[in-house]
Amino acid sequence: MIFCHCAGVTDTTIAQVIESGATSVDEVARCCGAGQYCRPCREELAALLENAGSGRARCAAGNAL
């Protein structure tokens, strides 16, 4: 399902980014673009992150955030 319509990012992609260790909405935005453009999903991203574990995120390219 599309989570961020502006960037065309799915909920599966969001889950993968968070599982990779993203700890902030800005880290998620840098990895996949969700919440980066018009930003209506940023509150939902923050709620998902609150319930996730911590760690350092890495983008698909392997770059540390």
Phi and psi restraints in degrees (range 20) as a CNS / XPLOR table:
assign (resid 1 and name C) (resid 2 and name N)
       (resid 2 and name CA) (resid 2 and name C) 1.0 -72.2 20.0 2
assign (resid 2 and name N) (resid 2 and name CA)
       (resid 2 and name C) (resid 3 and name N) 1.0 124.8 20.0 2
assign (resid 2 and name C) (resid 3 and name N)
       (resid 3 and name CA) (resid 3 and name C) 1.0 -94.0 20.0 2
assign (resid 3 and name N) (resid 3 and name CA)
       (resid 3 and name C) (resid 4 and name N) 1.0 -46.5 20.0 2
assign (resid 3 and name C) (resid 4 and name N)
       (resid 4 and name CA) (resid 4 and name C) 1.0 -116.4 20.0 2
assign (resid 4 and name N) (resid 4 and name CA)
       (resid 4 and name C) (resid 5 and name N) 1.0 105.5 20.0 2
assign (resid 4 and name C) (resid 5 and name N)
       (resid 5 and name CA) (resid 5 and name C) 1.0 -68.9 20.0 2
assign (resid 5 and name N) (resid 5 and name CA)
       (resid 5 and name C) (resid 6 and name N) 1.0 -34.6 20.0 2
assign (resid 5 and name C) (resid 6 and name N)
       (resid 6 and name CA) (resid 6 and name C) 1.0 -63.0 20.0 2
assign (resid 6 and name N) (resid 6 and name CA)
       (resid 6 and name C) (resid 7 and name N) 1.0 -39.2 20.0 2
assign (resid 6 and name C) (resid 7 and name N)
       (resid 7 and name CA) (resid 7 and name C) 1.0 -101.2 20.0 2
assign (resid 7 and name N) (resid 7 and name CA)
       (resid 7 and name C) (resid 8 and name N) 1.0 -7.1 20.0 2
assign (resid 7 and name C) (resid 8 and name N)
       (resid 8 and name CA) (resid 8 and name C) 1.0 67.8 20.0 2
assign (resid 8 and name N) (resid 8 and name CA)
       (resid 8 and name C) (resid 9 and name N) 1.0 37.2 20.0 2
assign (resid 8 and name C) (resid 9 and name N)
       (resid 9 and name CA) (resid 9 and name C) 1.0 -99.7 20.0 2
assign (resid 9 and name N) (resid 9 and name CA)
       (resid 9 and name C) (resid 10 and name N) 1.0 132.7 20.0 2
assign (resid 9 and name C) (resid 10 and name N)
       (resid 10 and name CA) (resid 10 and name C) 1.0 -87.6 20.0 2
assign (resid 10 and name N) (resid 10 and name CA)
       (resid 10 and name C) (resid 11 and name N) 1.0 164.1 20.0 2
assign (resid 10 and name C) (resid 11 and name N)
       (resid 11 and name CA) (resid 11 and name C) 1.0 -64.5 20.0 2
assign (resid 11 and name N) (resid 11 and name CA)
       (resid 11 and name C) (resid 12 and name N) 1.0 -30.8 20.0 2
assign (resid 11 and name C) (resid 12 and name N)
       (resid 12 and name CA) (resid 12 and name C) 1.0 -64.2 20.0 2
assign (resid 12 and name N) (resid 12 and name CA)
       (resid 12 and name C) (resid 13 and name N) 1.0 -43.2 20.0 2
assign (resid 12 and name C) (resid 13 and name N)
       (resid 13 and name CA) (resid 13 and name C) 1.0 -63.3 20.0 2
assign (resid 13 and name N) (resid 13 and name CA)
       (resid 13 and name C) (resid 14 and name N) 1.0 -42.6 20.0 2
assign (resid 13 and name C) (resid 14 and name N)
       (resid 14 and name CA) (resid 14 and name C) 1.0 -59.5 20.0 2
assign (resid 14 and name N) (resid 14 and name CA)
       (resid 14 and name C) (resid 15 and name N) 1.0 -46.3 20.0 2
assign (resid 14 and name C) (resid 15 and name N)
       (resid 15 and name CA) (resid 15 and name C) 1.0 -60.5 20.0 2
assign (resid 15 and name N) (resid 15 and name CA)
       (resid 15 and name C) (resid 16 and name N) 1.0 -41.4 20.0 2
assign (resid 15 and name C) (resid 16 and name N)
       (resid 16 and name CA) (resid 16 and name C) 1.0 -64.5 20.0 2
assign (resid 16 and name N) (resid 16 and name CA)
       (resid 16 and name C) (resid 17 and name N) 1.0 -41.6 20.0 2
assign (resid 16 and name C) (resid 17 and name N)
       (resid 17 and name CA) (resid 17 and name C) 1.0 -65.0 20.0 2
assign (resid 17 and name N) (resid 17 and name CA)
       (resid 17 and name C) (resid 18 and name N) 1.0 -42.6 20.0 2
assign (resid 17 and name C) (resid 18 and name N)
       (resid 18 and name CA) (resid 18 and name C) 1.0 -67.2 20.0 2
assign (resid 18 and name N) (resid 18 and name CA)
       (resid 18 and name C) (resid 19 and name N) 1.0 -41.8 20.0 2
assign (resid 18 and name C) (resid 19 and name N)
       (resid 19 and name CA) (resid 19 and name C) 1.0 -63.6 20.0 2
assign (resid 19 and name N) (resid 19 and name CA)
       (resid 19 and name C) (resid 20 and name N) 1.0 -27.7 20.0 2
assign (resid 19 and name C) (resid 20 and name N)
       (resid 20 and name CA) (resid 20 and name C) 1.0 -73.0 20.0 2
assign (resid 20 and name N) (resid 20 and name CA)
       (resid 20 and name C) (resid 21 and name N) 1.0 -12.7 20.0 2
assign (resid 20 and name C) (resid 21 and name N)
       (resid 21 and name CA) (resid 21 and name C) 1.0 117.0 20.0 2
assign (resid 21 and name N) (resid 21 and name CA)
       (resid 21 and name C) (resid 22 and name N) 1.0 9.0 20.0 2
assign (resid 21 and name C) (resid 22 and name N)
       (resid 22 and name CA) (resid 22 and name C) 1.0 -58.1 20.0 2
assign (resid 22 and name N) (resid 22 and name CA)
       (resid 22 and name C) (resid 23 and name N) 1.0 133.3 20.0 2
assign (resid 22 and name C) (resid 23 and name N)
       (resid 23 and name CA) (resid 23 and name C) 1.0 -117.8 20.0 2
assign (resid 23 and name N) (resid 23 and name CA)
       (resid 23 and name C) (resid 24 and name N) 1.0 -0.1 20.0 2
assign (resid 23 and name C) (resid 24 and name N)
       (resid 24 and name CA) (resid 24 and name C) 1.0 -145.3 20.0 2
assign (resid 24 and name N) (resid 24 and name CA)
       (resid 24 and name C) (resid 25 and name N) 1.0 160.9 20.0 2
assign (resid 24 and name C) (resid 25 and name N)
       (resid 25 and name CA) (resid 25 and name C) 1.0 -62.3 20.0 2
assign (resid 25 and name N) (resid 25 and name CA)
       (resid 25 and name C) (resid 26 and name N) 1.0 -38.1 20.0 2
assign (resid 25 and name C) (resid 26 and name N)
       (resid 26 and name CA) (resid 26 and name C) 1.0 -63.9 20.0 2
assign (resid 26 and name N) (resid 26 and name CA)
       (resid 26 and name C) (resid 27 and name N) 1.0 -37.5 20.0 2
assign (resid 26 and name C) (resid 27 and name N)
       (resid 27 and name CA) (resid 27 and name C) 1.0 -64.7 20.0 2
assign (resid 27 and name N) (resid 27 and name CA)
       (resid 27 and name C) (resid 28 and name N) 1.0 -42.5 20.0 2
assign (resid 27 and name C) (resid 28 and name N)
       (resid 28 and name CA) (resid 28 and name C) 1.0 -61.1 20.0 2
assign (resid 28 and name N) (resid 28 and name CA)
       (resid 28 and name C) (resid 29 and name N) 1.0 -44.6 20.0 2
assign (resid 28 and name C) (resid 29 and name N)
       (resid 29 and name CA) (resid 29 and name C) 1.0 -60.9 20.0 2
assign (resid 29 and name N) (resid 29 and name CA)
       (resid 29 and name C) (resid 30 and name N) 1.0 -41.8 20.0 2
assign (resid 29 and name C) (resid 30 and name N)
       (resid 30 and name CA) (resid 30 and name C) 1.0 -66.6 20.0 2
assign (resid 30 and name N) (resid 30 and name CA)
       (resid 30 and name C) (resid 31 and name N) 1.0 -35.1 20.0 2
assign (resid 30 and name C) (resid 31 and name N)
       (resid 31 and name CA) (resid 31 and name C) 1.0 -75.3 20.0 2
assign (resid 31 and name N) (resid 31 and name CA)
       (resid 31 and name C) (resid 32 and name N) 1.0 -41.8 20.0 2
assign (resid 31 and name C) (resid 32 and name N)
       (resid 32 and name CA) (resid 32 and name C) 1.0 -132.2 20.0 2
assign (resid 32 and name N) (resid 32 and name CA)
       (resid 32 and name C) (resid 33 and name N) 1.0 -7.2 20.0 2
assign (resid 32 and name C) (resid 33 and name N)
       (resid 33 and name CA) (resid 33 and name C) 1.0 93.6 20.0 2
assign (resid 33 and name N) (resid 33 and name CA)
       (resid 33 and name C) (resid 34 and name N) 1.0 -11.6 20.0 2
assign (resid 33 and name C) (resid 34 and name N)
       (resid 34 and name CA) (resid 34 and name C) 1.0 -63.1 20.0 2
assign (resid 34 and name N) (resid 34 and name CA)
       (resid 34 and name C) (resid 35 and name N) 1.0 130.7 20.0 2
assign (resid 34 and name C) (resid 35 and name N)
       (resid 35 and name CA) (resid 35 and name C) 1.0 79.7 20.0 2
assign (resid 35 and name N) (resid 35 and name CA)
       (resid 35 and name C) (resid 36 and name N) 1.0 6.5 20.0 2
assign (resid 35 and name C) (resid 36 and name N)
       (resid 36 and name CA) (resid 36 and name C) 1.0 -90.9 20.0 2
assign (resid 36 and name N) (resid 36 and name CA)
       (resid 36 and name C) (resid 37 and name N) 1.0 -26.5 20.0 2
assign (resid 36 and name C) (resid 37 and name N)
       (resid 37 and name CA) (resid 37 and name C) 1.0 -95.1 20.0 2
assign (resid 37 and name N) (resid 37 and name CA)
       (resid 37 and name C) (resid 38 and name N) 1.0 -83.6 20.0 2
assign (resid 37 and name C) (resid 38 and name N)
       (resid 38 and name CA) (resid 38 and name C) 1.0 -93.6 20.0 2
assign (resid 38 and name N) (resid 38 and name CA)
       (resid 38 and name C) (resid 39 and name N) 1.0 -11.3 20.0 2
assign (resid 38 and name C) (resid 39 and name N)
       (resid 39 and name CA) (resid 39 and name C) 1.0 69.2 20.0 2
assign (resid 39 and name N) (resid 39 and name CA)
       (resid 39 and name C) (resid 40 and name N) 1.0 17.4 20.0 2
assign (resid 39 and name C) (resid 40 and name N)
       (resid 40 and name CA) (resid 40 and name C) 1.0 -70.0 20.0 2
assign (resid 40 and name N) (resid 40 and name CA)
       (resid 40 and name C) (resid 41 and name N) 1.0 -19.3 20.0 2
assign (resid 40 and name C) (resid 41 and name N)
       (resid 41 and name CA) (resid 41 and name C) 1.0 -92.7 20.0 2
assign (resid 41 and name N) (resid 41 and name CA)
       (resid 41 and name C) (resid 42 and name N) 1.0 1.2 20.0 2
assign (resid 41 and name C) (resid 42 and name N)
       (resid 42 and name CA) (resid 42 and name C) 1.0 -61.8 20.0 2
assign (resid 42 and name N) (resid 42 and name CA)
       (resid 42 and name C) (resid 43 and name N) 1.0 -35.9 20.0 2
assign (resid 42 and name C) (resid 43 and name N)
       (resid 43 and name CA) (resid 43 and name C) 1.0 -66.3 20.0 2
assign (resid 43 and name N) (resid 43 and name CA)
       (resid 43 and name C) (resid 44 and name N) 1.0 -40.5 20.0 2
assign (resid 43 and name C) (resid 44 and name N)
       (resid 44 and name CA) (resid 44 and name C) 1.0 -66.1 20.0 2
assign (resid 44 and name N) (resid 44 and name CA)
       (resid 44 and name C) (resid 45 and name N) 1.0 -39.0 20.0 2
assign (resid 44 and name C) (resid 45 and name N)
       (resid 45 and name CA) (resid 45 and name C) 1.0 -61.9 20.0 2
assign (resid 45 and name N) (resid 45 and name CA)
       (resid 45 and name C) (resid 46 and name N) 1.0 -42.8 20.0 2
assign (resid 45 and name C) (resid 46 and name N)
       (resid 46 and name CA) (resid 46 and name C) 1.0 -60.3 20.0 2
assign (resid 46 and name N) (resid 46 and name CA)
       (resid 46 and name C) (resid 47 and name N) 1.0 -40.2 20.0 2
assign (resid 46 and name C) (resid 47 and name N)
       (resid 47 and name CA) (resid 47 and name C) 1.0 -65.8 20.0 2
assign (resid 47 and name N) (resid 47 and name CA)
       (resid 47 and name C) (resid 48 and name N) 1.0 -40.3 20.0 2
assign (resid 47 and name C) (resid 48 and name N)
       (resid 48 and name CA) (resid 48 and name C) 1.0 -63.8 20.0 2
assign (resid 48 and name N) (resid 48 and name CA)
       (resid 48 and name C) (resid 49 and name N) 1.0 -41.1 20.0 2
assign (resid 48 and name C) (resid 49 and name N)
       (resid 49 and name CA) (resid 49 and name C) 1.0 -66.6 20.0 2
assign (resid 49 and name N) (resid 49 and name CA)
       (resid 49 and name C) (resid 50 and name N) 1.0 -33.7 20.0 2
assign (resid 49 and name C) (resid 50 and name N)
       (resid 50 and name CA) (resid 50 and name C) 1.0 -60.1 20.0 2
assign (resid 50 and name N) (resid 50 and name CA)
       (resid 50 and name C) (resid 51 and name N) 1.0 -34.1 20.0 2
assign (resid 50 and name C) (resid 51 and name N)
       (resid 51 and name CA) (resid 51 and name C) 1.0 -90.4 20.0 2
assign (resid 51 and name N) (resid 51 and name CA)
       (resid 51 and name C) (resid 52 and name N) 1.0 -3.5 20.0 2
assign (resid 51 and name C) (resid 52 and name N)
       (resid 52 and name CA) (resid 52 and name C) 1.0 -96.6 20.0 2
assign (resid 52 and name N) (resid 52 and name CA)
       (resid 52 and name C) (resid 53 and name N) 1.0 162.0 20.0 2
assign (resid 52 and name C) (resid 53 and name N)
       (resid 53 and name CA) (resid 53 and name C) 1.0 -72.9 20.0 2
assign (resid 53 and name N) (resid 53 and name CA)
       (resid 53 and name C) (resid 54 and name N) 1.0 171.2 20.0 2
assign (resid 53 and name C) (resid 54 and name N)
       (resid 54 and name CA) (resid 54 and name C) 1.0 -105.2 20.0 2
assign (resid 54 and name N) (resid 54 and name CA)
       (resid 54 and name C) (resid 55 and name N) 1.0 172.5 20.0 2
assign (resid 54 and name C) (resid 55 and name N)
       (resid 55 and name CA) (resid 55 and name C) 1.0 148.8 20.0 2
assign (resid 55 and name N) (resid 55 and name CA)
       (resid 55 and name C) (resid 56 and name N) 1.0 175.1 20.0 2
assign (resid 55 and name C) (resid 56 and name N)
       (resid 56 and name CA) (resid 56 and name C) 1.0 -88.2 20.0 2
assign (resid 56 and name N) (resid 56 and name CA)
       (resid 56 and name C) (resid 57 and name N) 1.0 129.7 20.0 2
assign (resid 56 and name C) (resid 57 and name N)
       (resid 57 and name CA) (resid 57 and name C) 1.0 -81.5 20.0 2
assign (resid 57 and name N) (resid 57 and name CA)
       (resid 57 and name C) (resid 58 and name N) 1.0 149.8 20.0 2
assign (resid 57 and name C) (resid 58 and name N)
       (resid 58 and name CA) (resid 58 and name C) 1.0 -131.5 20.0 2
assign (resid 58 and name N) (resid 58 and name CA)
       (resid 58 and name C) (resid 59 and name N) 1.0 133.3 20.0 2
assign (resid 58 and name C) (resid 59 and name N)
       (resid 59 and name CA) (resid 59 and name C) 1.0 -70.5 20.0 2
assign (resid 59 and name N) (resid 59 and name CA)
       (resid 59 and name C) (resid 60 and name N) 1.0 168.5 20.0 2
assign (resid 59 and name C) (resid 60 and name N)
       (resid 60 and name CA) (resid 60 and name C) 1.0 -55.5 20.0 2
assign (resid 60 and name N) (resid 60 and name CA)
       (resid 60 and name C) (resid 61 and name N) 1.0 -31.4 20.0 2
assign (resid 60 and name C) (resid 61 and name N)
       (resid 61 and name CA) (resid 61 and name C) 1.0 -75.0 20.0 2
assign (resid 61 and name N) (resid 61 and name CA)
       (resid 61 and name C) (resid 62 and name N) 1.0 -6.2 20.0 2
assign (resid 61 and name C) (resid 62 and name N)
       (resid 62 and name CA) (resid 62 and name C) 1.0 89.5 20.0 2
assign (resid 62 and name N) (resid 62 and name CA)
       (resid 62 and name C) (resid 63 and name N) 1.0 5.1 20.0 2
assign (resid 62 and name C) (resid 63 and name N)
       (resid 63 and name CA) (resid 63 and name C) 1.0 -80.7 20.0 2
assign (resid 63 and name N) (resid 63 and name CA)
       (resid 63 and name C) (resid 64 and name N) 1.0 131.8 20.0 2
assign (resid 63 and name C) (resid 64 and name N)
       (resid 64 and name CA) (resid 64 and name C) 1.0 -68.5 20.0 2
assign (resid 64 and name N) (resid 64 and name CA)
       (resid 64 and name C) (resid 65 and name N) 1.0 146.4 20.0 2
